[in-house]
Structures are given as structure tokens and as C-alpha cells.
């Protein structure tokens, strides 16, 4: 497959090329990317939800005062958050590895990609915590600072996976790469949010029609399948768009070839 790198002298920043890279990554290595998004992302999240339902967290009764100790609710929420954060870190690291290779038309195995995610999941968790706290604080401070930080740190994950600068080094690197391109990055994020919202709306409307009030949670087989599909699509899309944007920004600012990025994992 031909590279999607810009031709010599073409140093423009292109949102269209970012989406082209992301779609090309999925086309080049669909089994690995979709497999990671499903098996490491969507399915474990569904299993966690199911276990919580079995523990009674999905029932209306648990919302009644005194139904469950506050400490127990907080503990279960923390456990769920930690597990979700670990899974998200592994998925992001693994798909970044596959997407960087696929951008140059190369394929990597499921094991190689998963291994990359496992090797960097601790710093990725640290990155997730620091960035989430910073963005949340920014949103509390009149929203705009939070949006700015979100745009600045959009490619911190692939920067960490590829360049291994650590948590704060990766945030700084992302800020450097996105400088002068925040308008384009904002447009890309808006497209992702709208697409996700539309898919969620479609599944929500169909799921509402299939609602089963006789069930403890009201969930049906369609709700479960829909949740898995939506989770897989989102993990695959966001997991490939981030590194695609990272590659585009590096080629725009530094002229770095994809081959040079892929050599990092050799």
C-alpha cells in the first residue's frame, strides 16, 4: 500500500488526511485493530457492567436511601474506574502501535500490539489521571481553559507510546505539536463527537423500543450487542485517529517520515 505521507514540499495541515490515515489503518490491519477494540476494550467493559448488575448495582432498589452503604458504593465505583482506566490504557497503547505501522501499509500482529500496550500502560494511566485532572479543573474555570488543554493534549498518548518522554514530557510534546493547529484539532474532535452522538442516538432509540421492564435492568440482547458494537467502533476510531493526527502534526512541523516512527518499535 502506498504511504499517505504528504508529498515533498507539502507542509500543510490536513484534517481530511488525518481521517484518511485512520481509515487506512483499519483497512490495512482490521483484524488486529478491531480485535483489540473488541477483546480488550468493549467486551471487558461489558463484563464489568454485567458483574455490577449481578451485584445489584443496576437495580432501582440500590438508589433508595440506606439500601447500600455509601462506602460500598464509593469502593465499587473506584474499582470500576481503575479497571476501566487500565483497559483504556492498554487499548490506546496497543492500537497506537498497530495504527503507526498501518499508516505505512505495514501489519503487526495482535501479540506485538498488545505487548506495546502492556509495556506502557502504567505511564498511560498516569497520563490519563494528570490530563483528566487538568482538563476538569480547566472546565471548572469557565470552560475555555479546559477546552484549550483538551486541544493541547490531544496527541499526548501517541507521543508517549512512540517517543517515551514520560507523562509530563508527553503532555509538553503534545502541546508543542498542536501549537498553531488547534482550530483543525478542534474540528476533528467535533466530527468525532457528532458521529459518536449520532451512533449513540440510533442505538438508544432502537434500544428503547426493545426495553424490557420485566428485567431487573431493562436490558435486552440488542442492548448488549449494541453496547459492544458502539464500544468497539469508538475504541477503534479514537485509537486510530489519535496516532493519525500525531503523524500528521509531526510531518507538518518536522517532515518526519512514517518509516522513522515505525523504526522506534523495531
N, C-alpha and C positions, 0 to 999 in steps of 0.2 A: 504494500500500500504506500502511496506517495505521502510524504510528510505534509502536514498542514502548516508548517512554518512559513512565515511571510517571506516573499522573495527579497533578494538583496536590495537594500535601499528603501524597502517598505517598512517604515518605523512608526506607522500609525497604530493606535489602539482601537481594536475592533471587537465590539460586543458580539457581533454575528460570528466572528471567528472563534470566540470562546465557546459558544453553543455548538458550533461545528466540531470543535475539538472534543467536547464532552460526548456528543452523539457518536463521533468516530471511535472514541474509546470503547463505548458499549458495543458498537458493531464489530470492532476488532476482537474483543475478548468478552463476549456476552456471558459465557458460562461462568467465568471467574467473577466478573463484576456483579452480575445479578445473583450469582450463588452466594457471594459474600453478603450482599444486601439482604438476602432472604435468610440464610442459615445463621449468620452472626448478628444480624440486625433485627429483622421483622419477627422471625419465629421466637427467639428468646424473649422479646418484649411481650409477645402474645402469651407465652408461657407464664411470665411473671404476672401478667394481668389475671390469667386464669387461676393461679395459685392464690392471689389476693382475694379473688371472688370466692374460692373454696374456703378461705379463712373468714369469710363473712364480710369482707370489706366492700363488697359490691351491693349489699342489701340495704334497703331503706332503714331497717332497724338500727344499723350502726350509727345513723345520723341522729338518733334520739339521745337526749341528754342522759349521761350515765351508762349508755349501752356498752361503751368500751373505754377503758382508762385513757386519759389524754396522753400519758406517757407511751402507751402501747401504740396509739395512732402515730405519734411522732416517730417512734422507733421504726415502725413498718414503712413509713414514708421515707425515712433516711436510708433504710436498707434498699428500698426500691430505687431511690435516686442514685445511690452508689453503684448498684448493679447496672443501671441504665447508662451511667457515665462511663463505666468500664467497657461495656459493649460498644457504645458510641465511639470511644477512643480507638478500640481495635478495628472497627469497621472503617473509620476515617483513615487510619494509617494504612490498612490493607488495600483499600480501594485507591488511595493516592498512589501506591506502588504500581498497581495494575494500570491506572489511568496514565501515568507518566510514560510507561513503556508503550501503551497502546497508541499514544499520540504520535509516535514514530512508526506505527504499524507493527509493533512487536508484541508478542504474547508472553505472559509469565504464568506460572502455574498457580493454582489455588493455594498450595502449601507455601510457595515463596511469598505471595502477597500476604497471607495470614501471618507468616513469620515476621514480616516487616511490621505489621500492626502490633504484634505481641512484643516486639523489641522496644517499641517506642510508646507503649500505652501509658506507662507511668508519667512521662513528661507531658503527654497529651492530656491526661487527666488534670495535671497541674495547670496546663494552658487553659483548659475548659473552665476551671474554677476561677482563675485570675481574670480571664476575659469576661466571664459571666458577671462577676462582682463589679468589675469596672463599668461594663455596659449598663448593668442595673442601676448603679449609682448615677451614671450619666443620665439615664431616663428619669430618675428622681429629680435631678437638677434641670427641670424644664425641658426634658425630652431631647432637645437638639444635641447636647453633648453625647448622649447615648447613641444617637444615630451616627454621629461623627466617629465615635470609637468603633461602632459596628463596621463602618465602611473601612476604617483604617486597618482593622484586624481581620479582614475577610480571608486573607490568604496566609494567616499565621500557621494553620495546620500543615499545608504542604511545605511551607518554609521550614517547619520543624522536622518533618519527615525527611525532606531532601537534604537540608543544609545542617541539621542537628545543632542549632545555635542555643538550644535550651528554651525555657519558657519565655523569659523576658527578651532574650535575643531574637526569638522568632516574632514576638509582637513588634519589636522595633524594626525588624526586617520587613514585615508586612506593611508597617506604616511608611517605610521608605519606598516600597514598590507601588503602593496605591497613591502616593502623592502625585497630584496632577491628573488623576484618573477617577476621582471619587464620583463624578457625575455618571460615568459609564458603569462603575461598580454599582451605584445606586439603581440604575436602570435594570441591570442584570438581576439584582435582588428583588426588584418589584415584579419582574416577569416570573421569577420563581414563586414568590408569594401568591400572585394571582393564579398561577397554574395549580399550585397546591390547594388553594381555596376552592377553585372550581372542582377539582377532583374530590375534595372532601365533601363539597355540597352535593355532588352527584351520588356518592356513596351514602351520604347522610339521608338523602331523600328516599333512595331505594331501601336503605336500612330501616327507615321509619315505617315504610309500607310493610316491611316484614317483621315489625315489632311484635314480640310475643309477651303479653302481660302476665301470662301464666308462669313464665320463667322467673327465677329469682332475680336475674339481671336484665331480662327482656331481650337477651342476645339470641340470635339465630345463627345457623350455619353460614348464611350470607354475611352477617355482621363479622363473623370470624374471618371468612375468606376475604371480604372487603378490607378488613384491617391489615391482613397480611399483604395484600396487593399494594395498598396505599403505602405501607411501611417500606416495602421493597422498592417501589418506584421512587419514593423520597430519598431513601438511603443511596440508591444508585445515582440519582440525579445530582443531589448535593455532593456526593462523594466524587463525582467526575467533574462537576462544574468548578469546584474549588481548585483542583490542580490545573484544569484547563485555563482558568483565569490567572493562576500563578505563572504558568508557562508564557501566556500572552504578555503579561506585565514584564517578565524578565526579558523576553525578546524585544519588546517595545523599548525598554530602557537600556538594556545591556547587549542586545544582539546574541544572547546565549542560545546555542543550538540545543535541541531536544536530546540529541545524542550525548551531549556533555552532561545533561541532567541524568539520563539513564545510566551513564557510567558510574554514578555515585553508588548504585546498588550492585555493581558488578563484583 
